[in-house]
Amino acid sequence: METQLPQGISINQMVDVILRRKTIIVSCLLIGITLGLAVYLTQPKVYQGTALLSYQQTKINPARMSPDEQAQIRDIVSTLSEIVTSRTNLEKVITNEGLYTKLLETFPMEDVILQMRKHISITPSRRGDTFVVTYDSADLNKVARVTNTLASNFIEENMKYREDKATETSTYTQDELDMAKVILDRKEAIMRDYKLKHYNEMPEQRIANMSRLASLQTQYQSKQESIQELERTRVLIRDQIEVRKQILAGLTNSSSISPDNQPVSAETDHMKLERLQKTLALSQERYTDQHPKIKSLKKKIAFLEKLTANKPEAQVLAGQTGSNNFDATLFDLQSEIKGIQLSIDKINKEKKDTQALIDQYEQWVGASPVREAEWSALTREYGELKRHYDFLVSQNLQAGSALHLEQKQKGSQFKIVDPARTPLKPISPDFIKIMGVFLLAGAALGGGIVAALEFLNNSFRDPVRLSQVFDLEVICSVPHLSLKKENVRTRIITTAGVIFYLSWTVGLMLAIYYLIQRGLIVL
């Protein structure tokens, strides 16, 4: 049983159809090849220039403000791609290289630039540090030059972009730094004025103030004790004065009843010296040598010793007057009371000054907690302002270094690793693809024509098919018997057809070979 196709047509029947309609199929195939060759030859050749660029990062990176740290290379390439393919740059390239002259006669510059953008391709590599710039053009002599121009524009625009970015960063950080400095200076001025105004009440002076206050209170107590001691001494001296006055009064009374009617003489220097020495001995039992009374007695004793040493006692007695109106001891005691009073007044004045200082220090110590709270509120923002200012100083220095680096063109740059060269063959049209498409189109056309002819042909070529259609039994089938003249004619037509198609095929092959040799066809 014969193998059947899905449509009920057997393989033998299909082969029979192909053999009977081979002329149509071969003709369509040859026509397709011929048309494909013609289309290939008539289409303009498009050449592609390719330049490989690498992104070389700087070895001197002064700071994180460097553009390398602010964006990835892909972002940089993307940004520069927009700049390089901008209207201004492409218009310069078109004008300088004389591109699209025919299009400019018909279309405006904007449309020509859009057309040129379609022919430019910028493709980053997977590694990210290299990318490829390609340009397609029908002008073989200009494609490499234009591609290298675009690559050079990448390098120039990158340096300009980096310098502009570094300049903007430096300007921004400088403006921020100036603003922060004004705010910080204003804050520091307020703090300085406050501290100068309330220096002694500041928290850091509290310990020193308390120590000084304790010292002043000790001094005040010491002065108070000194005054009390002087008061007691004054009371004792007053007692001595009263006693002395009583003695003098008694001596005055006794002189009036003396047997020899002679007045009693006053106390001599020797007697006074002895009395003072006895008084000093008694006083040393009660006071120290630093006591004012002891010091006063020692001075008087020294003076009397010097006086009595130069003047004998007999002369002293002879030179004395009998008058009872003056007593040296009483005078000294009264002078001593006056000295004590002066000392008390002086100490009272010092005590008053000390009390004023104590009041002042107590006021400072008492105001310290209030000043501490006010100072804390005043300096609450200062720490953040100072840290922000220090950060901006660092950022400004880094931005300045980055700007200097870019101005010296020592920053990261694009470098042309592989410049574009004149291409050896076009990328379009593709001969293999065009011929394949037209060959398939010719085969499809031939198959379609054959199928249409077979569909329109109502003749029966199979006895089985005939019996199925008319419900008749086929007894026998007689083959076609050609006359000799018909056979000769058929042979001539077949031979001529074979020669024609062979000539066509050979002619196409020779033409393709010739065009390949001439470089008009690039495989």
C-alpha positions in Angstrom: 0.0 0.0 0.0 1.4 3.4 -0.9 2.3 6.0 1.7 -0.4 8.7 1.8 0.1 12.4 2.6 -2.2 14.2 4.9 -4.2 15.6 2.0 -4.7 12.1 0.5 -1.9 12.6 -2.1 0.7 9.9 -2.2 4.4 10.5 -2.5 4.4 8.9 -5.9 1.8 11.3 -7.1 3.7 14.2 -5.7 6.9 13.1 -7.4 4.9 12.6 -10.6 3.6 16.2 -10.3 7.1 17.6 -9.7 8.5 15.7 -12.7 5.7 16.9 -15.0 5.9 20.5 -13.7 9.7 20.6 -13.4 10.0 23.3 -16.0 7.9 25.7 -13.9 9.7 24.9 -10.7 13.2 25.3 -12.2 12.1 28.5 -14.0 10.9 30.0 -10.7 14.1 29.0 -8.9 16.3 30.6 -11.6 14.1 33.7 -11.7 14.4 34.0 -7.9 18.2 33.7 -8.0 18.4 36.2 -10.8 16.2 38.7 -9.0 18.1 38.2 -5.8 21.4 38.9 -7.6 19.9 42.0 -9.2 18.5 43.2 -5.8 21.9 42.6 -4.2 23.7 44.5 -6.9 21.3 47.4 -6.8 21.3 47.9 -3.0 23.9 50.3 -1.7 26.8 48.8 0.3 26.8 49.8 3.9 30.1 49.7 5.7 30.7 49.7 9.5 33.5 51.4 11.4 34.3 50.1 14.8 36.5 51.7 17.5 37.2 50.1 20.9 37.7 52.5 23.9 38.7 51.6 27.4 38.0 53.6 30.6 41.3 54.1 32.5 40.7 55.0 36.1 43.1 57.5 37.7 45.9 56.1 39.9 45.7 59.3 42.0 42.4 59.5 43.7 42.6 62.3 46.2 39.2 61.8 47.7 35.8 60.2 47.6 34.6 63.2 45.8 36.3 61.9 42.6 33.8 61.3 39.8 34.9 57.6 39.8 33.3 57.2 43.1 30.1 59.0 42.3 28.9 56.9 39.3 29.5 53.6 37.7 31.2 53.5 34.4 28.0 52.4 32.6 26.3 55.5 33.9 29.2 57.6 32.7 29.1 56.0 29.2 25.4 56.4 29.1 25.6 60.1 30.0 28.5 60.8 27.5 26.6 58.9 24.8 23.8 61.4 25.1 26.3 64.3 24.9 28.2 62.8 22.0 25.1 62.1 20.0 23.5 65.5 20.8 22.3 67.7 18.0 25.2 70.2 18.4 28.0 67.6 18.2 26.4 65.6 15.4 25.8 68.8 13.4 29.5 69.6 13.7 30.5 66.1 12.5 28.1 66.3 9.6 29.4 69.7 8.6 33.1 68.9 9.0 32.9 65.5 7.3 30.5 66.5 4.6 28.0 63.7 5.4 24.5 63.2 4.0 24.8 65.9 1.4 22.0 64.5 -0.7 19.7 64.2 2.3 20.4 67.7 3.3 19.1 68.9 -0.1 15.7 67.3 0.7 15.3 67.1 4.4 16.1 69.5 7.3 19.1 69.1 9.6 16.9 67.6 12.4 15.8 64.7 10.2 19.3 64.1 9.0 20.6 64.0 12.6 17.9 61.5 13.5 19.0 59.4 10.6 22.6 59.6 11.7 21.8 58.6 15.2 20.3 55.4 13.9 23.6 54.6 12.3 25.6 55.1 15.6 25.8 52.4 18.2 27.6 52.5 21.6 27.8 49.2 23.3 29.5 48.7 26.8 31.2 45.4 27.4 30.2 43.0 30.1 33.3 43.9 32.1 32.2 47.5 32.2 35.6 49.1 31.6 35.5 49.0 27.7 32.9 49.8 25.1 32.6 49.8 21.4 31.6 52.8 19.1 30.3 51.8 15.7 29.1 53.9 12.8 27.4 52.6 9.6 27.7 54.5 6.3 27.7 53.8 2.6 30.8 56.0 2.1 33.7 53.6 2.5 36.3 56.4 2.6 34.5 58.3 5.5 33.2 55.6 7.7 36.5 55.0 9.6 37.2 58.7 9.9 33.7 59.5 11.3 34.0 56.6 13.7 37.3 57.9 15.1 35.9 61.4 15.3 33.0 60.1 17.5 35.5 58.2 19.6 37.6 61.4 20.0 34.5 63.3 21.0 34.0 60.8 23.7 37.4 61.6 25.1 37.0 65.3 24.9 33.5 65.3 26.3 34.6 63.1 29.2 37.3 65.5 30.2 35.0 68.4 29.8 32.2 66.6 31.7 34.5 65.6 34.5 36.0 69.1 34.9 32.6 70.7 34.8 31.4 68.2 37.4 34.4 68.8 39.6 34.0 72.5 39.3 30.3 72.3 40.2 31.2 70.1 43.2 34.0 72.5 44.3 31.7 75.5 43.9 28.9 73.9 45.8 31.1 72.7 48.7 32.7 76.2 48.9 29.3 77.9 49.1 28.1 75.4 51.7 31.4 76.0 53.6 31.0 79.7 53.6 27.4 79.5 54.7 28.3 77.1 57.5 31.2 79.3 58.6 28.9 82.3 58.9 26.5 80.4 61.0 29.3 78.9 63.1 31.0 82.3 63.6 27.7 83.8 64.7 27.1 81.0 67.1 30.7 81.2 68.5 30.3 85.0 68.9 27.1 84.5 71.0 28.8 81.8 73.1 32.0 84.0 73.6 29.9 87.0 74.7 27.9 84.9 77.0 31.0 83.2 78.5 32.8 86.6 79.0 29.7 88.0 80.7 29.2 85.1 83.0 32.7 83.7 83.2 32.8 83.4 87.0 29.4 81.7 87.1 30.2 79.1 84.5 30.0 75.4 85.6 33.7 74.8 85.0 34.5 77.6 87.6 32.3 76.0 90.3 35.0 74.0 91.9 37.5 76.9 91.9 34.8 79.2 93.3 33.9 76.8 96.1 37.5 76.4 97.0 38.0 80.2 97.1 34.8 80.6 99.1 36.0 78.1 101.7 39.3 80.0 101.9 37.5 83.4 102.3 35.3 82.0 105.0 38.4 80.7 106.8 40.0 84.1 106.5 36.8 85.8 107.8 36.7 83.5 110.8 40.4 84.2 111.5 39.8 87.9 111.3 36.9 87.6 113.7 39.0 85.7 116.1 41.7 88.3 115.8 39.2 91.1 116.6 38.0 89.1 119.7 41.6 88.7 120.8 42.3 92.4 120.5 39.1 93.2 122.3 40.2 91.0 125.2 43.7 92.7 125.2 42.1 96.1 125.2 40.0 95.2 128.2 43.1 94.0 130.0 45.0 97.2 129.2 42.0 99.3 130.3 42.1 97.5 133.6 45.8 98.3 133.9 45.1 101.9 133.1 42.5 102.0 135.9 45.0 100.3 138.3 47.7 102.7 137.3 45.5 105.7 137.8 44.6 104.4 141.2 48.3 104.0 142.1 49.1 107.5 140.9 46.2 108.8 142.9 47.5 107.1 146.0 51.0 108.4 145.4 49.7 111.9 145.1 47.9 111.6 148.4 50.8 110.2 150.2 53.2 112.9 149.1 51.3 115.5 151.1 52.1 113.8 154.4 55.8 113.0 153.7 58.1 113.6 156.7 60.5 115.6 154.8 57.8 117.4 152.9 59.3 116.3 149.5 57.1 115.2 146.6 57.4 111.6 145.6 59.1 111.3 142.3 57.6 109.6 139.2 58.6 106.2 138.0 62.1 106.1 136.6 63.2 104.4 133.4 64.8 101.6 135.4 61.7 101.0 137.3 59.6 101.2 134.2 62.0 98.6 132.5 61.6 96.3 135.4 57.8 96.6 135.4 57.7 96.0 131.6 59.9 92.9 132.0 57.6 91.5 134.7 54.5 92.3 132.5 56.2 90.5 129.5 56.9 87.5 131.6 53.3 87.3 132.7 52.0 87.9 129.2 54.2 85.2 127.6 52.5 82.7 129.9 49.2 83.6 128.2 50.1 84.6 124.6 52.5 83.5 122.0 55.4 85.5 120.7 53.4 86.5 117.6 50.7 88.2 119.7 50.6 92.0 119.2 50.9 92.7 122.9 54.1 90.6 123.2 55.6 92.3 120.2 54.7 95.8 121.6 56.2 95.0 125.1 59.4 93.7 123.5 59.8 96.9 121.5 59.3 99.0 124.6 61.7 96.9 126.6 64.4 97.2 123.9 64.0 101.0 123.8 64.2 101.3 127.6 67.3 99.0 127.7 69.0 101.2 125.2 68.0 104.4 127.1 69.1 103.2 130.5 72.4 101.8 129.2 73.4 105.4 128.1 72.0 107.1 131.2 72.9 106.1 134.8 70.0 105.8 137.2 71.4 108.6 139.4 71.2 111.0 136.6 67.7 109.9 135.8 66.6 110.5 139.3 68.3 113.9 139.4 66.8 115.0 136.2 63.3 114.0 137.1 60.9 116.7 138.1 58.6 116.5 140.9 55.6 117.0 138.8 52.8 114.4 139.0 51.1 115.6 135.9 52.8 113.2 133.5 53.2 109.4 133.8 55.0 107.5 131.0 53.5 104.2 131.8 50.0 105.5 131.7 50.8 107.2 128.4 52.1 104.0 126.9 49.0 102.1 128.0 46.8 104.7 126.4 48.9 104.7 123.2 48.6 100.9 123.1 44.8 101.1 123.4 44.8 103.5 120.5 47.0 101.1 118.5 44.6 98.2 119.3 41.7 100.3 118.2 43.4 101.1 114.9 44.1 97.4 114.4 40.5 96.5 115.2 39.3 99.1 112.7 41.7 97.8 110.1 40.6 94.2 110.6 37.0 95.2 110.5 37.5 96.9 107.2 39.3 93.8 105.9 36.5 91.7 107.3 34.0 93.8 105.5 35.9 93.4 102.2 36.2 89.6 102.8 32.4 89.4 103.5 31.8 91.2 100.2 34.0 88.7 98.4 32.2 85.9 100.2 28.8 87.2 99.1 30.1 87.6 95.6 31.4 84.0 95.5 28.2 82.7 97.0 26.3 84.4 94.3 28.5 82.9 91.6 28.2 79.4 93.1 24.5 79.8 93.5 24.1 80.9 89.8 26.2 78.1 88.5 23.3 75.6 87.9 21.3 78.3 86.1 24.3 79.1 83.9 24.9 75.5 83.3 21.3 75.0 82.0 21.6 78.2 79.8 25.0 77.1 78.5 23.7 73.7 77.6 20.7 75.2 75.7 23.1 77.6 74.0 25.6 75.0 72.9 23.1 72.3 72.0 23.4 72.9 68.3 27.1 73.9 68.3 28.4 70.3 68.3 26.4 69.5 65.1 27.3 72.8 63.5 31.0 72.1 64.3 30.9 68.6 62.9 29.1 69.8 59.8 31.6 72.5 59.3 34.6 70.1 59.7 33.0 67.7 57.2 32.5 70.6 54.7 36.1 71.6 55.2 37.2 68.1 54.4 34.8 67.9 51.4 36.0 71.2 50.1 39.7 70.2 50.3 38.8 66.9 48.5 36.8 68.8 45.8 39.6 71.2 45.3 42.1 68.4 44.9 39.7 66.6 42.4 39.3 69.8 40.4 43.0 70.4 40.3 43.5 66.8 39.1 40.9 67.2 36.4 42.4 70.5 35.3 45.8 68.8 35.0 44.0 66.1 33.0 45.3 63.5 35.4 41.9 62.0 36.2 40.2 59.0 34.7 40.0 59.1 31.0 38.8 57.3 27.9 41.5 55.8 25.7 41.1 54.5 22.2 42.5 51.0 22.4 41.6 50.0 18.8 40.9 52.8 16.4 38.5 52.3 13.5 40.1 51.2 10.2 38.7 51.2 6.7 36.4 48.1 6.5 37.2 45.4 4.0 33.7 44.3 3.4 30.2 45.8 3.9 27.9 44.6 6.6 24.9 45.2 4.4 23.5 43.8 2.1 24.2 40.2 3.1 24.6 38.2 -0.1 23.8 34.8 1.5 20.7 36.1 3.2 19.4 37.8 0.1 20.0 34.8 -2.2 18.5 32.5 0.4 15.4 34.6 0.7 14.9 34.9 -3.1 15.7 31.2 -3.6 13.0 30.3 -1.1 10.6 32.8 -2.7 11.2 31.2 -6.1 10.6 27.8 -4.8 7.5 28.9 -3.0 6.3 30.6 -6.2 6.9 27.6 -8.3 5.2 25.3 -5.8 2.2 27.7 -5.7 1.9 27.7 -9.5 2.2 24.0 -9.7 -0.4 23.5 -7.0 -2.8 26.0 -8.8 -2.4 24.2 -12.1 -3.0 20.8 -10.6 -6.0 22.1 -8.7 -7.5 23.6 -12.0 -6.7 20.4 -14.0 -9.8 18.1 -13.9 -8.2 15.2 -15.9 -7.9 11.7 -14.3 -4.5 10.2 -14.1 -5.3 7.3 -11.8 -7.8 4.4 -12.6 -8.7 4.1 -9.0 -9.6 7.8 -8.7 -11.7 7.5 -11.9 -13.7 4.5 -10.5 -14.2 6.3 -7.2 -15.7 9.4 -8.9 -18.0 7.7 -11.5 -18.6 4.4 -9.7 -17.4 2.5 -12.7 -15.1 -0.4 -12.9 -12.0 0.2 -15.0 -11.2 -3.0 -17.0 -7.9 -1.8 -18.5 -5.8 1.4 -19.1 -4.1 2.1 -22.4 -0.9 4.1 -22.2 -0.3 7.2 -24.4 1.1 6.2 -27.8 3.0 9.1 -29.5 3.6 9.4 -33.1 7.2 9.5 -34.4 6.7 13.1 -35.3 5.5 13.9 -31.9 8.4 12.1 -30.3 10.9 14.1 -32.4 9.2 17.4 -31.5 9.1 16.4 -27.8 12.8 15.5 -27.9 13.7 18.8 -29.6 11.7 20.8 -27.0 13.3 18.9 -24.1 16.8 19.3 -25.5 16.3 23.0 -26.1 14.8 23.4 -22.6 17.7 21.6 -21.0 20.2 23.7 -22.9 18.3 26.9 -22.0 18.2 26.2 -18.3 21.7 24.9 -18.2 22.9 28.0 -20.0 20.9 30.2 -17.6 22.3 28.3 -14.6 25.9 28.4 -15.9 25.5 32.1 -16.8 24.3 32.9 -13.2 27.2 31.0 -11.7 29.8 32.7 -14.0 28.2 36.1 -13.2 28.4 35.5 -9.5 32.0 34.3 -9.8 32.9 37.3 -11.8 31.3 39.7 -9.4 33.0 38.0 -6.5 36.3 38.4 -8.2 35.6 42.1 -8.9 34.6 42.6 -5.2 31.1 43.5 -6.1 29.8 40.5 -4.2 31.2 40.0 -0.7 30.5 36.7 1.0 
